[in-house]
Amino acid sequence: MIIFETNMGEICIEVDAKKAPKTAKNFIDYVESGFYEGTIFHRVIKNFMIQGGGFTQGMSEKSGAPEIENEAKNGLKNTKYTVAMARTTMPHSASSQFFINTSDNSYLDYPGQDGWGYCVFGKVVEGQDIVDKINGVSTANHGMHGDVPENAVIINKTTVKKATKKKTVAKKTTTKKVAKKTTTKKPTVKKTAKK
């Protein structure tokens, strides 16, 4: 699980490494390197999505790792609270930027409007209320960027919490065989004295 501690609260994301292996690894690599710390949710379009992972306060863009393959054919859908990769008009241009869907956006699913769609690779499993708060912030233009929150929504800290497998401990039950000793009493015969 990925934990994003923002100045508005905590968002926990579960990635699907089976259906989107390259994208999930890319995202986890960014988290583990600390790349997202100090970045902002720089684009918020109410009831559509909140986007982050590429800009710091003041809209200074961070350069990320090389672009990755678009895995949008994985069957995962752009439904509310799912996490997908942001990209340009080029299908394989995703790098560090991601977005959280704040409504069902099926038109972003593969094949989308451009034959590719946007790759979903995870979902928000805790902190949906924080996503809703961010979804409702006031936005404005900032230079050539639109839909920028007026008050910065900052990702302060990111962590990867490894899943712990619970060990199943089989309880050893011992049954003792207890043999009941049964004793049969012989009937007591009263002797009567003969006169």
N, C-alpha and C positions, 0 to 999 in steps of 0.2 A: 504494500500500500504506500502511496505517495502522500505526504502531508505537506500542505502549503499553509504556512502561518502568515496571514495577511493582517494589515492594520484594521480590517473589518471583521476578522475572525478566521477560524480554521476550516480548510477545505481538504477532505480526504478523497483521493482518487485511486481507484483500482484499475490497473491496466490489464488488457487481454493479450498476453504474450503468445497465446496459441493462435489466435486469429490474425493478429497484427504483430508478428515477431520483430520485424525490422523497426517499425514505428515505436513499439513499446521499448525496445532497447535504446533507441535514439533518445526518447524522452527520459528514461531512467539515467542514461549517461549525462544528460544535461543537469538533472537533479543532483546526482552524486558529485558532479564537478562544482556545484554551487552557482552555476551560470544564472539561474533564475532569481537568486537572492539579490534584492535591490531593484528588480525589474517591476514594471507596473502592468495592470490591466489597462492598456492604452486605447482600447476601442470597445465601446459599449453601445450596442444598438438594442434598445429595450424590446423585450419579448422576441428576440432573435438569437443573439449570442453575446458573450463577453470574451474578448481576445487579449492574450498576454504573451509574454515570453520573448519579446524582442526589443523593448525600449526601457530606458530608465527615466526617472523624473526629468522634466524639461524636454522630453521627447528626443532624447539622444539614443540613436539606434546602436545595438550591440551586434557585432558580427559573430555568427555562429559557425558550426561545423558544416561540412559539405551537405548538399541537398540529398534527400533520400527518395527511394522509390515509393510511389503512391500505391498503398495496399487497400484502396477503397473497395476492391472486389471481394472483401472478406465476409460479407454478409451482415456486418454490424450496421445499424441504422443511426442516423442523426436525430435521435429522439431527445426529449428534454433531459438535461443533466448528463448527457454523454459528452465525451471529450474527443475532439478531432484535431487534425493538423490543419493549420492555416497555410495557404500557398498563394502564389500569383496565378495568372491565367495559364501558366505552364503546369501541366499535370504533375510533374516530378520535381517541383520546386520547394517543397516543404523542408524546413530546417529546424529552427528552434520555436517558432511561433505556433501557438495552439489556441483553440477556442472551446468554450463550454456552451453547448446549446441551451438556450433558456426557453425554448419551445420546440415542438416537433418540426423539424425542417427536412421533410422527406425529399424535397427537390435537390438536396445536397448529397443524397445517397447515390451510389454507383448505379447507373452510368452518369447521373447528373445531367446538366445541360450541355456539357462539353465532352461527353463520352467517358469521363473519369469519375467525377464526384469528389467528395472530401472524405478522407480516411478517418473513420472512428476507431479509436484504439483503447478506450477506457470509459469509465463512468464515475461520477461523483457518488460516493457511498455514504459519506457523512458531510454535513455542512451545506446541504441544499438551501437552508435558510440564509446562509452567507452569500451563496450564488444569487439568490433572490434579492438580497440587499444591494449587491453590486449592480444587478440588472436595473435597479430603480434609481441609480445615481444620476445627477444632472450632468449633462455633457455640453461641450462647445467645440468650436474649431480652435486648433492650435497650429498656427502656421499653415502648412498645406495638408494637415491631418484633420479629419473630421471625427465626430463622435468620441472625443477625448474627455474622460471624466474631469470635471472642474476641480474636484479635490482628489488628489492622486490616491489610487487604490494600489498599495504597495505589497509585493510579496517579500516579506522580511526574512523568512527562513524556509528551507525545504529539506525534507528528510525522506529517506526510504526506510520503511519499517518492514523488515523481513517477516514473512509469514512463519509462524512457529507451528510445527506439526505436533499435535498432541500424541503422546505415546499411550497406546492402549495397554494397560496392564491387566493381564488376565488374572483373575482372582483364583488362587489355588484352593480348591475346596477339598477338604479331607473328610472322608466319612469313616467313622470308626464302626467296625462291626462289633456289636456288643451281643454276646451270646447270653441270653437269659437262662440262668440256672433255675430250672423248675424242680421243685422237690414235691414229691407226693407223700403226703402223710398217710401213714397206715391208720386206719380207724382204731381208736383206743377202745379196748375191750375192758369193761369193768369186771373185775373178778368179785364174785360174791362168795362169801364164805359159806361152806356147806355145814349145815347143822346136823 
